[in-house]
């Protein structure tokens, strides 16, 4: 750097703070000036804390461009398309639509939500939204790009993972080579840093900066530049043409091996900064999607940008619909995913903003109330367990103790016991399981096998020598036969043996414990033929399955809680807060002269409704639909509740 020199940091939103500090320090020493350019609504740094560009935008410390230059709707660009310039995909208003795609919407503002739905409808009207199951939609995206390439367009397929990108790039190269569209002579091929070999006619993208490699007009090569290879005949360099401005470059073979990848497909993060004629953005069913990710993926193409949303197989969609009420129509799922992404905004804060936010939260009244409730719950916990033990057997107490809602139950108990000990004790004396198992055996078997297959399909082989774990089942021959039959159907390797006391021991490999636990959990959700009390080694199975799930990110992504949340399904917490405090409110209302009691009763009723909302949220997360229905019916039968509702 030199005195008076202007240093431009492009795509500055992706620069982490430590790198930015180093650059600005060097500029200060040399007397140079730094300018950052980029889009704070695009992707943030992946190498460390960033957020400076967003900070400048939020504090009005920047200038905004007023024109959009990338997009074009010139009729001649569609001359070779089947419908020509009359194609619905030729969209004059795409550049303006991308600004709304960039801003997204506010989920709490009804007008903003409606505007997002209208934007989704606009993209659908111009045939820019596509849907289908994951394998089908990936094939659709690939065929779209092949068709565009056939009429001379530069293309980009945005995929979910680096592995998927590499596989798609390999397929593009081999298919184009077989069709005679790229070099097939092995002596003229050059290897890239991703291990793929390319030749004349192939598309590549640079992944590092290098000031020693320059175009014929003197510009140095930069990360994100995309090229078409023109010639590799001399064996040492590749002559290429930039897909952005048409400039000609000579790239050494060694730089291709260390700094370039195949350029037909990329991840969203890898695509930022790239520009092509037409782009197809593929979003698999399990991909997490936010406004900035969707915006980046939907603005790489000059002429057309397409969104392709994948969904689960039909059987899985039906299962999810039965358990959670989820949508099953692939088209509706696609439109909903685009709308949801528009309303999801991950805010990138700087370190200073994060510190200030945490400081405010530390002394926030809501946080202090939660801390008080938590501390009160810790104190009330042993007392609650002692009271439960008086009216329930040890197995039922353990179920409630290990459930996810137990912490809320403790906090509720501390309030209820203070308000009305007799009523609180009477409520927790009720049976903990208010559900009724009515699901048929065939349906239960199907759901249990599906849950197990999901975790079997997601496990990642690690090459280790596996161990085995054994559980002992105290159940009838029919139940044992049903379980072993499901193990056979799902492909879980197992051995069964009879113990001296007549029970059945089932042994499986440790890596299969998540699938076995999911199978048993699902069965226990739907029927009462099997319960943890009948399984010797259930605690060990749960702990082993949890450990195996945490070791494999793919398993952790697919796993979902399936064991009943006994503290929620027992309805103890909901009944206590609604029954005890509603009773207090009723007595206070009956004595109008006691103003203090009336105030306390009203405050207690408000707290009751707040607590009920929290428990309802927990129950809806862990319970099937039948359990939620039971929760509502039980709440409506609490004395005093009809009036409050």
N, C-alpha and C positions, 0 to 999 in steps of 0.2 A: 504494500500500500504506500501511496505517496501523498504529500500534503495537497489538499484541495481535491483529491480524487473522490469520485462518486462511486460507492459500492452498493449495488442493488441485490437484495436477497429475495429471490422469487420463491413462490410457494412457501412464504414465511410462516404460515400456519402450521407447517410440519416440522419446524425447527424447534428443538428443545431448548429450554432456558440456559442450560450450561454452555451449549454451543454458541448461543446468541451472546452471552456474556463474554466469551472468548473473542468473538468477532468484533464486538463493539469496543472491547479493550484495545485490540490491535489498531482499530480505526482512530481511537482517541490518541494513542501514542504517535500515530503518523500524521494526525491532523486531517484525516479523511472524514467523509460524511456517509452515513448509512441510511438507506431507504429500504423499507420492507414493502413488498407487494404480495398480493395473494387474496384469498377469499376466506374470511373467518368462518363461513358456513360450510366449508369443506372439511377435510380430515385433519385431525390433530397429530402431534408428534407421536411416533411409536417407539422412540428411543429414550424418552424421559419426559419430565414435566414440561409443558409448554404453555400455550394460552396467551402469549403476548399480543398476537394479532387480534384475537377476540377482545382482549382488554382495551386495545386502542379503539376498536369499533364501539364498544359499550360506553367509552368515555369521550366519544366524539373527537378523538385525536388523530383523525385520518381523513383522507379525501376519497370520494366514491366515484368510480367511472360511471358515465351516463349512457354509454352505447354498448350494444352487444354485437360482436363482429364474427363470431364463429359460425353461426347457423345460416343456411341458405335454403331458399325455396324456389330457385330459378327453374322454370319449366324444363329446360334442356337437361337438367340433372336426372330427370325421370324418363328421358326419351326411350331408353331401352327396357323399361319396366313393362310388364304385361299390359297394364292399363295406361301407360304413358303418363303425360302430365295431368290426366284426370284422376290419377290414383288417390284414394282417400288418405294414403300415407304422406302425400305432399302437403305439408301443413305450414301455411304462411305464419301462423301465430305461435309456432313452437318456441321461438326465442322469448316471447313474452310469458309463455306458460312456464318456462324454466325458472323465471324469477319467482313465480308462486310456488314452484317445486322447491326452490331454495328456501323460501321463508316458512313453508309449512303452515301450521295453524295452532290455535290454542284449544286444547280439549275442554277447557272450562267455559269457552265462549261459543254459544250455539251458532251465532252467525259465522264465526270462523270455521266451525265444523262443517256447516253447509257449504261454505266456499271450497273447502277441501274435497267434499263429495262432488261438487260441480267440476273441479279440476280433474278428478279421477274419471268422471264421465267424458270429459273432453279427450283425454288420452285414449279411452276406450273407443270413442267415436272415430278416431283416426287410426284405429287398428294397431295401437301401440302396446296393448296389454294382452298377454297370452297366459294360458293356464293348462295344468295337467299334472299327472303324477311325475315324480322326480325323473325316472328314466326317460319318459316320453317327452318331457319338456326340455331336457338336455339335448335330445335328438332334434327337436324342433329348432332350438337355438343354433345347433351345428348346421342344419340344412339351410336355415335362413342365411347364414354367413357364406356357405358354399354358393348359394344362388346369387348373392350380391357379388361375390368374387367373379362369377361367370359373366357378369356384365361390366367388369372392369372396376369395381369399387374396392377401396381399401376398407377392411372390416376389423372389428374387435369383438371378441366374445368374453364377457366378464363372468367369471366363475367364482365358486365359493372358497376353495382351498388351493394351496400351492400344488398339491398332488393332483387335484382335478385339472388344474391349469396345464400341468405337464402332460397329462394323458390326452387332453384335447389338442394341445399343440402337436403332439406326435401324430395324432390321427389326421390333422390338417396336412401335415407335411407328407405323410405316406399317401394319402388320397390324391393330393395335388400331383405328387410324383408319378403315381400310377396313371393319372389322366394326361400326363405330358405337360403340365403347367409349370413344373419346376425341374431343376437339374436332377438327373438320375444317375449320372456317371460317378461311381464311388471315388475316382481319382480327383474329382473336382468339388467334392463335398468338404465342408469345414465344420468342426465341432464347436458347439456353444457351451457356456458355463453350466447349462442345465442338462448336459449330456446328449442333446439332440444334434443331429448332423443336418446341415442346410446347404443349399446351393443357389444358383441363379434362379430367380423367380420367387424365392421364399421371403417371408416377412420376418424381421427381427426387431428387437427393441433394446436400447442401451440401458444398463442398470448402474453405471458409475460415471463420474465426471473425470475427464482427462484433458488437460490443457495442451498436451502435445499432439493430440489428434484433431485436425482442423479440416473444415470443408474447403472447397476451391475458392470460396470468397472470404476465408479467414476465420470463420466462427468455430469455436472449440466445441467438442462433443459433450453432451450433458445427459444426465440420468432422465429417462423417460422419452427420449427421442426414438421415433419409429422409422424404419427404413425398409425399402425393397431392394434385394440384392440383384445387381445387374450382371456382374461377371466375376468369376473366381478362377479364370484360366491360368493366371501366372502362378498360382499355388501359394503365394505369400501374402497377398492382400485381396480384399473383396471390395469391388467398386459398387457403391450403393447410392440410392436416391432417397432423399428425405420425403416421408409421406406428408409432412406438414407444409413445406415450402418448395419442394422439388429440387433443392440444392444437391450437388454431387459430392460424395465423400469417398476417400480410399481408406478403408479400415484394415489395419494389420491383422493377420491370422491370430497372433498371440492375444490381441485385445478381444477378439471374438470369443476365445476360450475362457477369458477371465472377466469380461465385462458385458456380455450380451446374452440374451435369451431369445427363444422363438417368440414372435410377436403377434400370433393369431389370437391368443387368449391371455388374460391376466386377472389377478384379483382386483378388488375395488381399490385397495391401497396402492397396488402396482399400476393401476390405470390413471391415477391422478397426474395430470400434465400431458397425457396422450391425446391426440386428435386424429380421427379417421373419418371416412365418409359416412359409414353406418355402423351402429353398435347394437349388440344384443346383450342385455344384462340378465344373467341367470341367478335367481334367488331360490335355493333349495328349501324344502319344507321346514327344516330345522334352523335355517339361517336367521340370526337376529338382525333386524332391520330398523334403522333410524332415519331421520330426515336427511342428515348430511350424507350418509352412505348412499341412499337412494338418489340424492341430488347429484353426487359425483358420477354414479353409474349412468345416470340419465342425461349426461351432457358431454359425452365423449364424441358423439357423431355430429358432423356438419349437417347432414341431410335427414337422417332418421335415427331415433333412439327408441329401443323397444325394451319393455319389462316383461320377463318371463317368470312367473311365480309357480313353484312346485308345491305339491301337496302329498300327504301320506297315501299309501294304498287304500283302496275302498274299504277293506275289512277293518283296517285301523281307524279310518274315519268314522265308521259305524260304531265301533267300540267307544271312541272318544265322545261321540254324540250321546251314547247311552249313559256314560259316566259323568260327563260335564255339560252336555247340551251343545257341544261344539258344532259348527257348520260342517255340512258334508258336501255341498255343491262346489266343485273346483273353481268355477267362475266366480261365485260369491266369495270364496276364500281369497282369490287373487285380488278382487276389488277391495275387500276388507283389509288385506295386508298393506296395500298401497296407502289406503286412508290412515291406517294405524301408524305407518311410518311417517306420514306427513305431520302427525300429531305428537311424535316422539322426538324430543330435542335434548340430546346429551350436552349439557353446558360444560364447556372446558374452562376451568378457572386457573388463574395463576397461583403460585405458591402463596403470595401475599393475600390474595382474595380468599384462598382456602383457609389460611390462618385466621383471618378476620371472621369468616363465617363460623369456624369452630369455636372461636372465643365467644361470639354472640350465643351460639347454641348451648355452650357450657352453663351460661347463667340465665337461660330461657326458663320461664315459669313452667311451661309444659314439661321440660326435661326434669326440673326439680320435683314436680309432682310424680313423674314416672319413677324417679329414684326413690322417693318416699314410699311409693307403692311396692317397689321391689324389695326395699329393706323390710317393710312390714310383712311382705310375703315370706321372706327368709325366716323371720321370727315366728310367723304363724304356721310354717310348714310342718314342723314336728307335731304341733298341736292338731293340725288337720289330719295327719296320718294316724294319730292316736284315736281321734274321733271316728275315722273311717274304719279302723280295725275293730271297733266295738260292734259294728253292724255288718261288716263284710268279711269274707274270708281273705287270707293273705294273698291269694292269686289275684283277686279283684283289686286289692290295694296296690299291688305291684303294677298292674295294668295302668291304673290311673297315675301312679307315680312316674312312670317312664314315658307318658304321652306328651306330645309337644305343647299341649295347652296347660300343663300342670302349673307353670309359673303364674299364669293368669288366675288359675283356680286358687292358688295360695293368697294372692293379693285380694281376690274377692272374699275369701274366707275371713281375712282379718277385719274387713269392714262389716261383713254379715254378723260375725260373732259379737262385735262391739254393739251392733244395732239391736239384734234380737237373738240371743243364744239358743233359746228353745226352738224357735222356728227354723233356724239354720241347722240345728242338729237333726230335726225331723226331716228336713229336705235331703240331707246327705245319707240318711238311712234308707232311701229308696234304692231299688236295684240299679246298678250302674249301666246296664245295657238295655236301652229302650228300643233297640232296633228289632225288626222281625225279619228273619231270613226266609225269603219267599222265592228266590231265584231258582229255576229248575236246574237239575243236574247237568243236562246237556249244555245249557247256556253257561253255567258256571265253569264247566270243563273247558269250553271254548275260550272264555275270558282268561282263565288261569294259564292255559297253554300259550295264548297270545302274549301275556305278560312275560312269561319265561322266554319265549322266542325273541322278544325285543332285546333282552339283555344278552342272550346268546349271540345274536347277530352283531351286537356292538362291541363285544370283547376283543381285545387286541392281543394276539399271541406274543409272549415275551421270551420264549425259548427256555424258560426255567423248568426244572424238574418239579412237577406238581405233587402236592401231598393230598391226603384224603381226610374227610371229616364224616363222622357217623352220627346220625340221630336215631333215637329209638321211639317208635310210635306205638302207643297203647290204644288201638282201635280195632274194629271188627274186620273180618276178611274182605268184605265188600269195599270198605273205605281204603284199606291197604291196596287192594287190587286196582281201585280207581287211581290212586296216586302213582303206583308203578306204571300203570298204563299211560298216564300223562307224561311221565318221564320218558317212556319209550317214544311217544308221539313227538315230543319236542327234541329228541336227540341228546338228552342229558345222560351221559354214561353213569351207570349206577350198579351196585350189587345189593341184593336183599338177602337177609338171613334171619332165622328165628332164634331169639334169645332163650335161655333156660327157663325163664318165667313166662314164656308164651308170647312175648311181645315181638315186634318186627323191627329189625335194625336195617337202616338204609344208608349206604355209604356212597358219597359222590366226591369228585375232585374239588379241591379248594376253589379253583377258578370258576366252577359252576355254582358256587353257593349263592351269588346274587340272583341267578335265574331260579334256583330252587326256592329261595326265600320269597321271591316275587310270586311264584306259583302258589305257595302256601298262604301268603298274605291275601291274595285275590280270593282264594277258596274261603278263607275265614271271613272275608268281607261279605260274601254272598250266602254262606251257609254255616251251620253250627256243627257239622259232622266232625270237624277238626278244630281244636283250640290249642293255644300254647300250653295249657295244662296237661294235654295228652302227649306232648312231645318232650322227651328227655333229651336235653342238649339244645333246646331252642335258643337260649341265651348265647351259647357258643356259636350257633349258626348265624344269629343276627350280627354278632360282633365280627365274625369272619367275613360275612357278606359286605358289611360296611367297609371293612379294610380293603377288600378286593375292589370295591366300587371306587374308593378314593384313589387307588393306585392307577386307575385307567380313566383318562379324561373322557373317552367315548362312552364308557359305562356310566360315568357320573352325569353326563349330559342326558342319557336316556332314562336313568333311574328316576323314579318318582315315589313319594311316600305312599304305601298301600296298606300298612297296618292301621287298624282303626285308632283314631285319636280318642282314647277312652275318656279322658277328662272332658272332651267336647261331646262325644256320643252319649255319655251318661247324662248329659244335660245338667250336671251338678252346678257348674259355674253360672249358666244362664238362669237356672231355676233359683239359685241363691239370690243373685243380684236383682232379679225381677220379682221373685216371691217375697223375700224378706223386706226389701226396700219399698216395694209396692204396698205391702201391708202397713208399713210405717206411714206412708203417704196417705193411705186410706184412713187410718186412725187419726192422723193429724187433721184431715179434712172434716172428720166427724166432730172435732172439738174446735170450732172457729175462734173461740176466745183465746186459745193458746197460740198466740202469734208466732212465738219461737218455734213451736212444733210444726206449724204450717210451713214456715220458711224451711225448716229442716226437711220436711216431707217433700216439698217441691224440689229442693236441691238433690235429695236422694233419688227422686224419680228421674231427674235429668241425668245423674250419674248412672242410674240403672240403664237407661237407653243407650248411653255412650258405651258402657261395658257390653251390652247386648250386641251392639254393632261390631265391636272388636271380636267377640266370640263367634258371631255369625260369619265374619270374614275367615276366621280360623276354620270353622266347621266347613265352609264351602270349599276350602283348600284341600281338606283331608277326607271329606265324606263323599260317597256317591250320592246321586240325586235322591235315592230312597232315604238316606240318612238325614238329608236336609229337610225333606218333607216331614220326617218324624220330629225333627227339632222344632219346626214351625208349629206342628200340632201340639207338641208338649208345652211350648211357650204359651199358646192360646188357652191352655187349661190351668195355668197358674192363677190362684185366687187373686183377684184385684186387677189382673192384666186386661180383660176386655175393656174396662173403662179407660185405662191408660192408652190402649191402642186406638 
